[in-house]
Amino acid sequence: MTQNLTEVLAYYDSWLAFNQRFQRVPGVQVAVYAEDAIAFSAAYGQADVENAVPLTEQHLFRIASHSKTFTGTAVLQLVEQGRLRLDDKVSQHVTEIVGTPVGERTVRELLAHAGGVTRDGLAADWWQLVTSFPDRDELLAVLRDESTAVIPENDRFKYSNIGYGLLGLVIEAASGTPYNAYVQTSIVDKLGLSGLGPELDPSRLTEYAAGYSALSYAERRVPIDHVDTRALASATGFFGNARDLVTYFSAHLPGDDRLLTDKSKREMQHGLWTTGSDEKARYGLGLAVTKVGDRNVFGHGGGYPGHITRTLVDPDQRLVVAVLTNAIDGPASQLAEGFFRLLDLAESKDRGESKDRGAENDLARFTGRFANLWGVTDFALIGGRLYATDPAGANPADDPQPLEADGDALRVTGGNGYGSYGESYRFVFDANGAVAKVHGSSGLTSYPIDTFTLPDRVTTN
């Protein structure tokens, strides 16, 4: 493993652990694929708060709209096999909707969310577990309703779970196999992955991380049951763990022919429609395409009652990161992007070089997390350089202070002018060489976060 990646993953691990606690997320599970293998895998917090069950790397999450990537993969497989075409009208395969407006949409239009189809229908309280997800007949009833075609096809990007439910029926008709069975055999089993599957598996309920509600509307989180998504499995049914998820996405990297040809993968990864006002955010065929910094990435997110998840893939550097959270407001996207932000910092050409004044200085001895009344500061070794950064910020690499070692001090050599440029953090080490305290560049004293405590009331001595 390269030194940059080793240093980034070491700090990423610490930053993730901090954010799981700081953002009050019950549990966070993460994996990173790099250098053609799983380079990092970790879990933080709890899988079941009520029963104090620690979250592990093996726990399963509902990865929801990640299902759309499996559906897109399955469609392109069937296209390669000559069983359907992207420009087929869906009613050619799902004959129950012949003559309906939605039946005139093409497979390609539905894959790209360009079919103008209702997002979830007129009554979709299954997302709150008030009703059950629709079965096949109930989905067909929605598809036959003329109101389901909300706008003309190819008018704009319009996300649709109902459209992807219909694609599941297309796959079923074209393959002659139920959707769940087809994707299990042709995708999951082909990759030899036991931690992925297309729908809730009742026999493995003890392996699932519990899902939890949000803190935006209540003082505490409550658990949310896992339910079967039935005919919408092709839109939102999949479960998985982060290790198997990054392994699955590694099969979408160039040169890997386990699932699809490179030609088909390019079609899936080509951003056809902007998804909003930001030109960088686009959608292909079952894959979201965007930028993190200057880095072109693709992947998908997932929102299931109680679980929020996100996977990002950098095909040029052959990197994949997946973050799974078991809260309906979990910061999965922020935590996934954080990996690439840190890697960009490590690889930055203008980061300079650390100027250690004295061979006795080992830069790693300064690293750690320190707190005072005003907050927390991390000293992190990234890309061969020490930085001071705020782990509570949304972006861990946002305007960090570059530092240079000078004896037992670190001088601020960059960053914005509010950060005591030119002044120093002065470290006090104990007899064992551990940091006892840091006198900050602002004159405040900070202590290792594990030893920092607050009195019952903050007052003058």
N, C-alpha and C positions, 0 to 999 in steps of 0.2 A: 504494500500500500504506500502511495506517495506520502511524503512528509506533510504536504498541504492538507491532504485528505485526512490523515491521522489527526492533525491538530484541529481541523474543523469538526470532525466527528466527536472529539473529546469535549470541545466546548458546546457543541450542539446537544450532547447528552446532558450536560449541566443546565443549559438553557431550557431544555424541554422539562426537566424535573422541576425547575423553578416555576415555569409557567403553568404546569399542572396544578401546583399549589396556589400560586398567585391568582390565577383565573378561576380557581375553585371548580375545576373540572374533576368529576369523580375519577376518571381514568383516561390515560392517553397511551396508545400503542403505536410504535413507529418502526419502520424498516427502511433501509437505504440499500439499493443495488448499485454497485460500482465495481469497475475492473472485472466485469463478467462473473460476479458472485454477490451474495448478500454480504455487504461490508459492515452493516450495523443493524442491530435489532434490540429493542428495549421496550419495557412497559413500566408505567408509572401510575401510582394511585391504586384504585380499587375497582374490581369487576362487580362487586356487590357491596354497597355501602352498609346496608342493614345487617348483613351477616359478616362484615369485615373480611371479605375475601379479596386478597391481593390480586391485582391484575397481572397476568403473565403474557409472554409472547405467543402462547398457544390459544388464548381466549379468542372466541369468534365474535365478530361484529356484523350487524346488518349494514352492508355497504351500498344499499339502495340504488341510486342512479348510475353507479358503476356498472350496473346490469346492462345499461345501454351500450357499453363497449363490447360486452359479450354478444349482445344481439347484433351489433354492427359486424362483429367478427364472423358470426354464424351466417349472416346474409352474404358477406363477401366469399365465404367458403362455398356456399351454394351457387353463387355466381360463377366461381372458378370451376365448379363441377357441371355447369350448364343446366342446372335445375331451375334457375330463374334469372331474370335480368333486372338491372337497376331501374330501367325505364319501363318495366311492366306495370300496368295498373294493378293495384292491390286486389281488385275484384276478380282478376284472372285467377287468383289463388284462393281467395276467400269468397266463395260464390254466394254466401249468404248476404253480401252487401252489394251485389250487382244492382245497378240502377240508382244507387245513392250517391250524393255528392262526394262523400269520403271515399267511396269505392273507385272514383275516377282518379284519385291521387296515385302517384307512382311510389315505388319502393324507395327510390332515391330521395324524393321530396320528404317522405316520412323520416328517413334516417337523418336528414339534415334539419329537421324541425322546420321545414318550409312548406308543409302541407296545409297550413292555416287551420289546423285541427284544435279543438278545445283542449285546454291544458289538462283538466281532470273531470270535466263534465259539470252538470248543474248541481249535483249533490255528491260531494266527495268527502264526507265526514269520516270515511275510513282512515283518513290521515290523523284523526283524533281518537280512533278506535271506538267511535260512537256506532258505526256500522261496520260490516265486514267488507273487505275488498271484493270487487265484482268477480263472479265466476264467468265462464265463457258465455253463457246465454245472456247474462246481464251486460257484459261488455258489448256483445253484438247488438243489444237493444240500444245502447248509447250510440254505437256506430251508425245505426239505421236512422237515428233522429237527425233531421235536417239541420237542427241548430248546432250540431257537432262540427260542421264545416263553418267556422266562424268568419274567416276571411278567405279571399282567393288564394290559390296555391302560388308559391314563388313571389309573394308580395313582400315578405320580410321574415326574419327569424321569429318563430313563435313556438316556444317550448311546449311539448305535448307528451304527457304520460299515456294518454289514450292512444295517440298515434303509435307509440312503442308497444302498447298492448296489442294493437293490430298487427305490428310486425311480428310479434310472437306467433300469431295465427298464420301469417304468411310462411314463416319458417316451418311451422307444423305441417302445413299443406304441401310445401315444396319438398320437404324431407321425408314425409310419410311417418314422422316420429313426433311425439309430444315435445313441446319446446324444452321443458326441463330435462328430458332424457337426451335430446339432441345436444344441448350445450354441455351437459355433464360428460357425455361420451366423446364428443368431437373437440372439446376445448379443455375442460378440467382434467379428465382422465388422460388425455393425450399428453398433458404436461406433468402428469403424475403428482397432482396436488391434492392433498387430503383436507386442507384448510380452506377450501373454496367450495361453494355449491349454489345452485340456482334458487333455492327456496328454503324456508325454515325447515329444519330437520328435527322432528319431535324427539327422536332417539338421542339427540346430542344437546338437549336443553341445558344440561349442567355445564356445557362448554361455552355457552354464550355469556358475554358481559351484559349485565342488566343495563337498560336504557333509562335515562332520567330527564325530567322536565327542565325548564329554564328558570333562571333567577330574575328575569326581567319583569315577571308578573307575580312573583311569590317570594317569600323570605327563605324558603327551603325547597330543595328538589324532591320530587316524589318519583318512584319507579314507574316505568311504563312497560306493560307486557309485550312480549314478542308475538306477532300474529302472522298468519299465512297471507301472502299477497295475491294468491290465486291467479286470475287471468292477467294480472299486471306484473307477474314475475319478470317478464321480459323488459319491463321498465324499471322495476325497483325491488325485485325479490332476492337478489344475491346476498350471501353471507361470505365472510372471509376473515383471515387474519392478515396483518401487514406483511409478514414474510412471504406468504403465498401470493399476495396481491402484487408485490414488486416483481416476483418471479414470473407471474402471468404477463405483466406489462413488458418484461424483458423480451418476451416473444414478439413484441411489436417493434423491436429495434431493427434497423437495417441489417440484412444478411441472415436473419433468423427465419428459416422456412418451416418451423414446426407447425404453425397455424395458417399462415398466409404467405403468398408471394410478396416480394417487395412492391410490385405494381399495385396490388390490392391495399397494402399498408399505406402507400402514398395517397391513394384515393381517400382512405379513411382520415388521414392526417392533414389533408388539404383544407384550410379554412375557407369555407364557401360563403358564410354569412357573418356579418358583424352582429354581435348579440346585444349591443347597446350603443351608447355614445362613444365608447372607447374603441378606436379602430383596431387596437391590438387584440381585443377579445373576440374570437371568432369560433364558429362551430363547423366541423367537418361532417363525416358520416359516422356518427356514434362516438365522436371524440371532440372535446373542447380544445381549442388551440389558443395560446396566448403568449405573453412575454413576462418573464420575471427579470427585471433589469433589462439588459440587452440580450438575454438568453431566450431563444425560441423553445417553447415547451408545449407538450400536449398532455392530455390525461382526462380526468373526470372527477367530479365531486359526487357526494351522495348525502341525501337528507332523509332519514327514516325516523319515525317517532322515537326519540331517545338516543339516536346515533347520528353524528355528523362526521363525514369522512372526506378525504381528498388525496388524490394521487397525481403527481407531476412527473413527466418524463422529458429529459433532455436527450434527444436522439443523437446529437452531434458528439457529446461527451459520453454517451451510453450510461446515463445516470437515471435512476428512478427513486423517488421518495414517496412513501405512503404514510399518512397520519390518520389514525382512527380514534375517535373520541366517543365516549358514551354519555353525552349530554346533547339535548336538542339545540343548544346554543354553543356547542363546542367549537373552538377556534382552529379547526383542522386546516383551513387554507393558510392562515397566518403561520402556523407551525410548519407546514410543508414548505412554504416559500422561504422560511427562515434558513433552511439548509442551503438553498441556492444563494441567498444573500451573503451568508458567511463564506461560501466557497468563492463568490465573486470578490469579496474583500481579500481573501487569501491570495487570489490570483491577480489582484489589481497591480497594474504596471507602475502606478505612481505612488505605491505605498511606501517606498523608500526602504532602507535597510536599518535594522536595529544596531545601534552603536554602543555595544557593551564595553564600558571603560574598566577593564580589569578581568583577567581570566577567571578570577574567583567567582564572578557573578554568573550564576545559573539562572537564566530567565524564568525557568519554570517555578523557581522558589517564590516568585512574586504573585503567581496566579491564584485566584480564589475569589470568593464572594464576600463582600464586606458591607456592613450596615451602620447607619446612624439614624437619628430621629427623622432626617429628611428623605431617607430612601436607601437604595441598594446600588452598589457599584461593583461590577465585575472587572477583574484584571485577567485578560485572556490572551493566550499565545496563539496567534492565527497567522499563517503564512510566514512564520519566522520572525514575527514582530509582536511586541506587546501593545495591547490596546486597553483603554478604560472605556467601558460601555454600560449602558443601562439595560439590564435584563428585563425590566418591566415595559420597555418600549415595544411597539408593534413590530419594528424591524431591528433585529439585533446588530445589524451592521450600519445603522443609520447614524452617520456623522460621529463615529467613535473617536476618542482622543488617542492619537498615536503617541507612544512613549519611548523614551530612551533611558537605559539604565546608567546610573552614575553612583557607584558604591551601593548603599542601601536605599537609594532614592530612585524615583522614576520621574523624569522631567517631561512635561507636556510639550510636544513639538508640533502639534497641529490641532485640527478641530476648529470649532467656531470661537469667536472672541469672548463668549460668555464663560468659557471653560478654563479660565486661568492659564492661558497660553504663556509658556516660558517659566511657569512655576513648577513645583515638584510635589509628588506624593512621597512622604518620608516613612519608611517601613521600620517597625520595631520587631525584631525576631526574638523568640524565646531561646532557652538553652538547647532545645532540640532542633532549632532551625526553622520552626514554624512561625508564621506571622502572628504576633500578639495583638498588634494594632497598627493602624495607618493614620498618619497625620496628613489630611488631605490638602490638595492644592488650594482649596478654599479656606484652609485653617481649621476645618472640622475634623474631629477624630472619629474614625470608624473602626469597627471590630468584626472579627470573623462572624458570619451570620449565625453559625451554630452556637456561638457564645453570647450573642447580643440579646439582651432582654430589656423589657420596659418596666418601670415601676408602676404601681397602681395609679399614680398620678405624676405627671411631669411637672416639676416645680424647681425653683432655684434652691441651691444648697445653702 
